[in-house]
Amino acid sequence: MTSLELREKGYQILVEHLGQVATLRFLQEFNWGRGDYTKDRETLLKQVTRESFWQDLATLRAEKANDNYRPR
């Protein structure tokens, strides 16, 4: 079974069991994303060290404990 055939069969099953509207709602729940996560991660985390990670985590925990926590 090719990827296209698998996708088509999956859509058919969803529509049969959920109906068209619910299938669309279900599919909208997913952010399929694009790009190469591995390369992006390497770039984004290149300068993050274990020490800086643990320092940032300690800072976030302290802020949360002091009620100064603001999600970023």
Wavefront OBJ file of the C-alpha trace (Angstrom):
o trace
v 0.000 0.000 0.000
v 1.446 3.376 -0.989
v 1.399 6.417 1.273
v -1.342 7.958 -0.861
v -3.467 4.820 -0.660
v -2.989 4.635 3.099
v -3.994 8.269 3.515
v -7.085 7.827 1.322
v -8.164 4.727 3.231
v -7.649 6.540 6.517
v -9.796 9.466 5.362
v -12.518 7.052 4.209
v -12.574 5.296 7.576
v -12.709 8.581 9.458
v -15.593 9.886 7.341
v -17.488 6.583 7.677
v -17.172 6.545 11.457
v -17.195 10.254 12.325
v -18.984 11.915 9.433
v -17.583 14.709 7.284
v -17.831 17.553 9.800
v -16.319 15.622 12.705
v -13.548 14.307 10.439
v -12.623 17.853 9.439
v -12.670 18.961 13.066
v -10.499 15.982 14.017
v -7.951 16.705 11.282
v -7.787 20.378 12.266
v -6.608 19.350 15.724
v -3.249 18.293 14.297
v -0.392 20.587 13.402
v 1.520 18.400 10.996
v 4.473 20.778 10.868
v 7.130 21.201 8.236
v 10.869 21.099 7.937
v 13.533 18.948 9.546
v 13.137 18.933 13.324
v 16.542 17.324 13.881
v 18.399 20.074 12.026
v 16.258 22.796 13.606
v 16.862 21.371 17.081
v 20.615 21.297 16.533
v 20.550 24.952 15.479
v 18.225 26.102 18.256
v 19.987 24.214 21.034
v 23.553 24.660 19.820
v 24.461 27.093 22.596
v 22.470 25.391 25.365
v 24.696 23.655 27.859
v 23.644 21.393 30.701
v 24.656 24.117 33.105
v 22.550 26.791 31.370
v 19.608 24.380 31.140
v 19.677 23.666 34.877
v 20.107 27.366 35.665
v 17.084 28.246 33.532
v 15.064 25.481 35.155
v 16.006 26.677 38.637
v 15.009 30.225 37.681
v 11.621 29.079 36.378
v 10.987 27.029 39.515
v 11.926 29.961 41.745
v 9.647 32.314 39.802
v 6.793 29.845 40.053
v 7.370 29.393 43.780
v 7.274 33.174 44.260
v 4.069 33.546 42.224
v 6.004 35.583 39.667
v 5.620 32.835 37.104
v 4.467 34.057 33.702
v 4.330 31.441 30.946
v 6.594 32.418 28.078
l 1 2 3 4 5 6 7 8 9 10 11 12 13 14 15 16 17 18 19 20 21 22 23 24 25 26 27 28 29 30 31 32 33 34 35 36 37 38 39 40 41 42 43 44 45 46 47 48 49 50 51 52 53 54 55 56 57 58 59 60 61 62 63 64 65 66 67 68 69 70 71 72
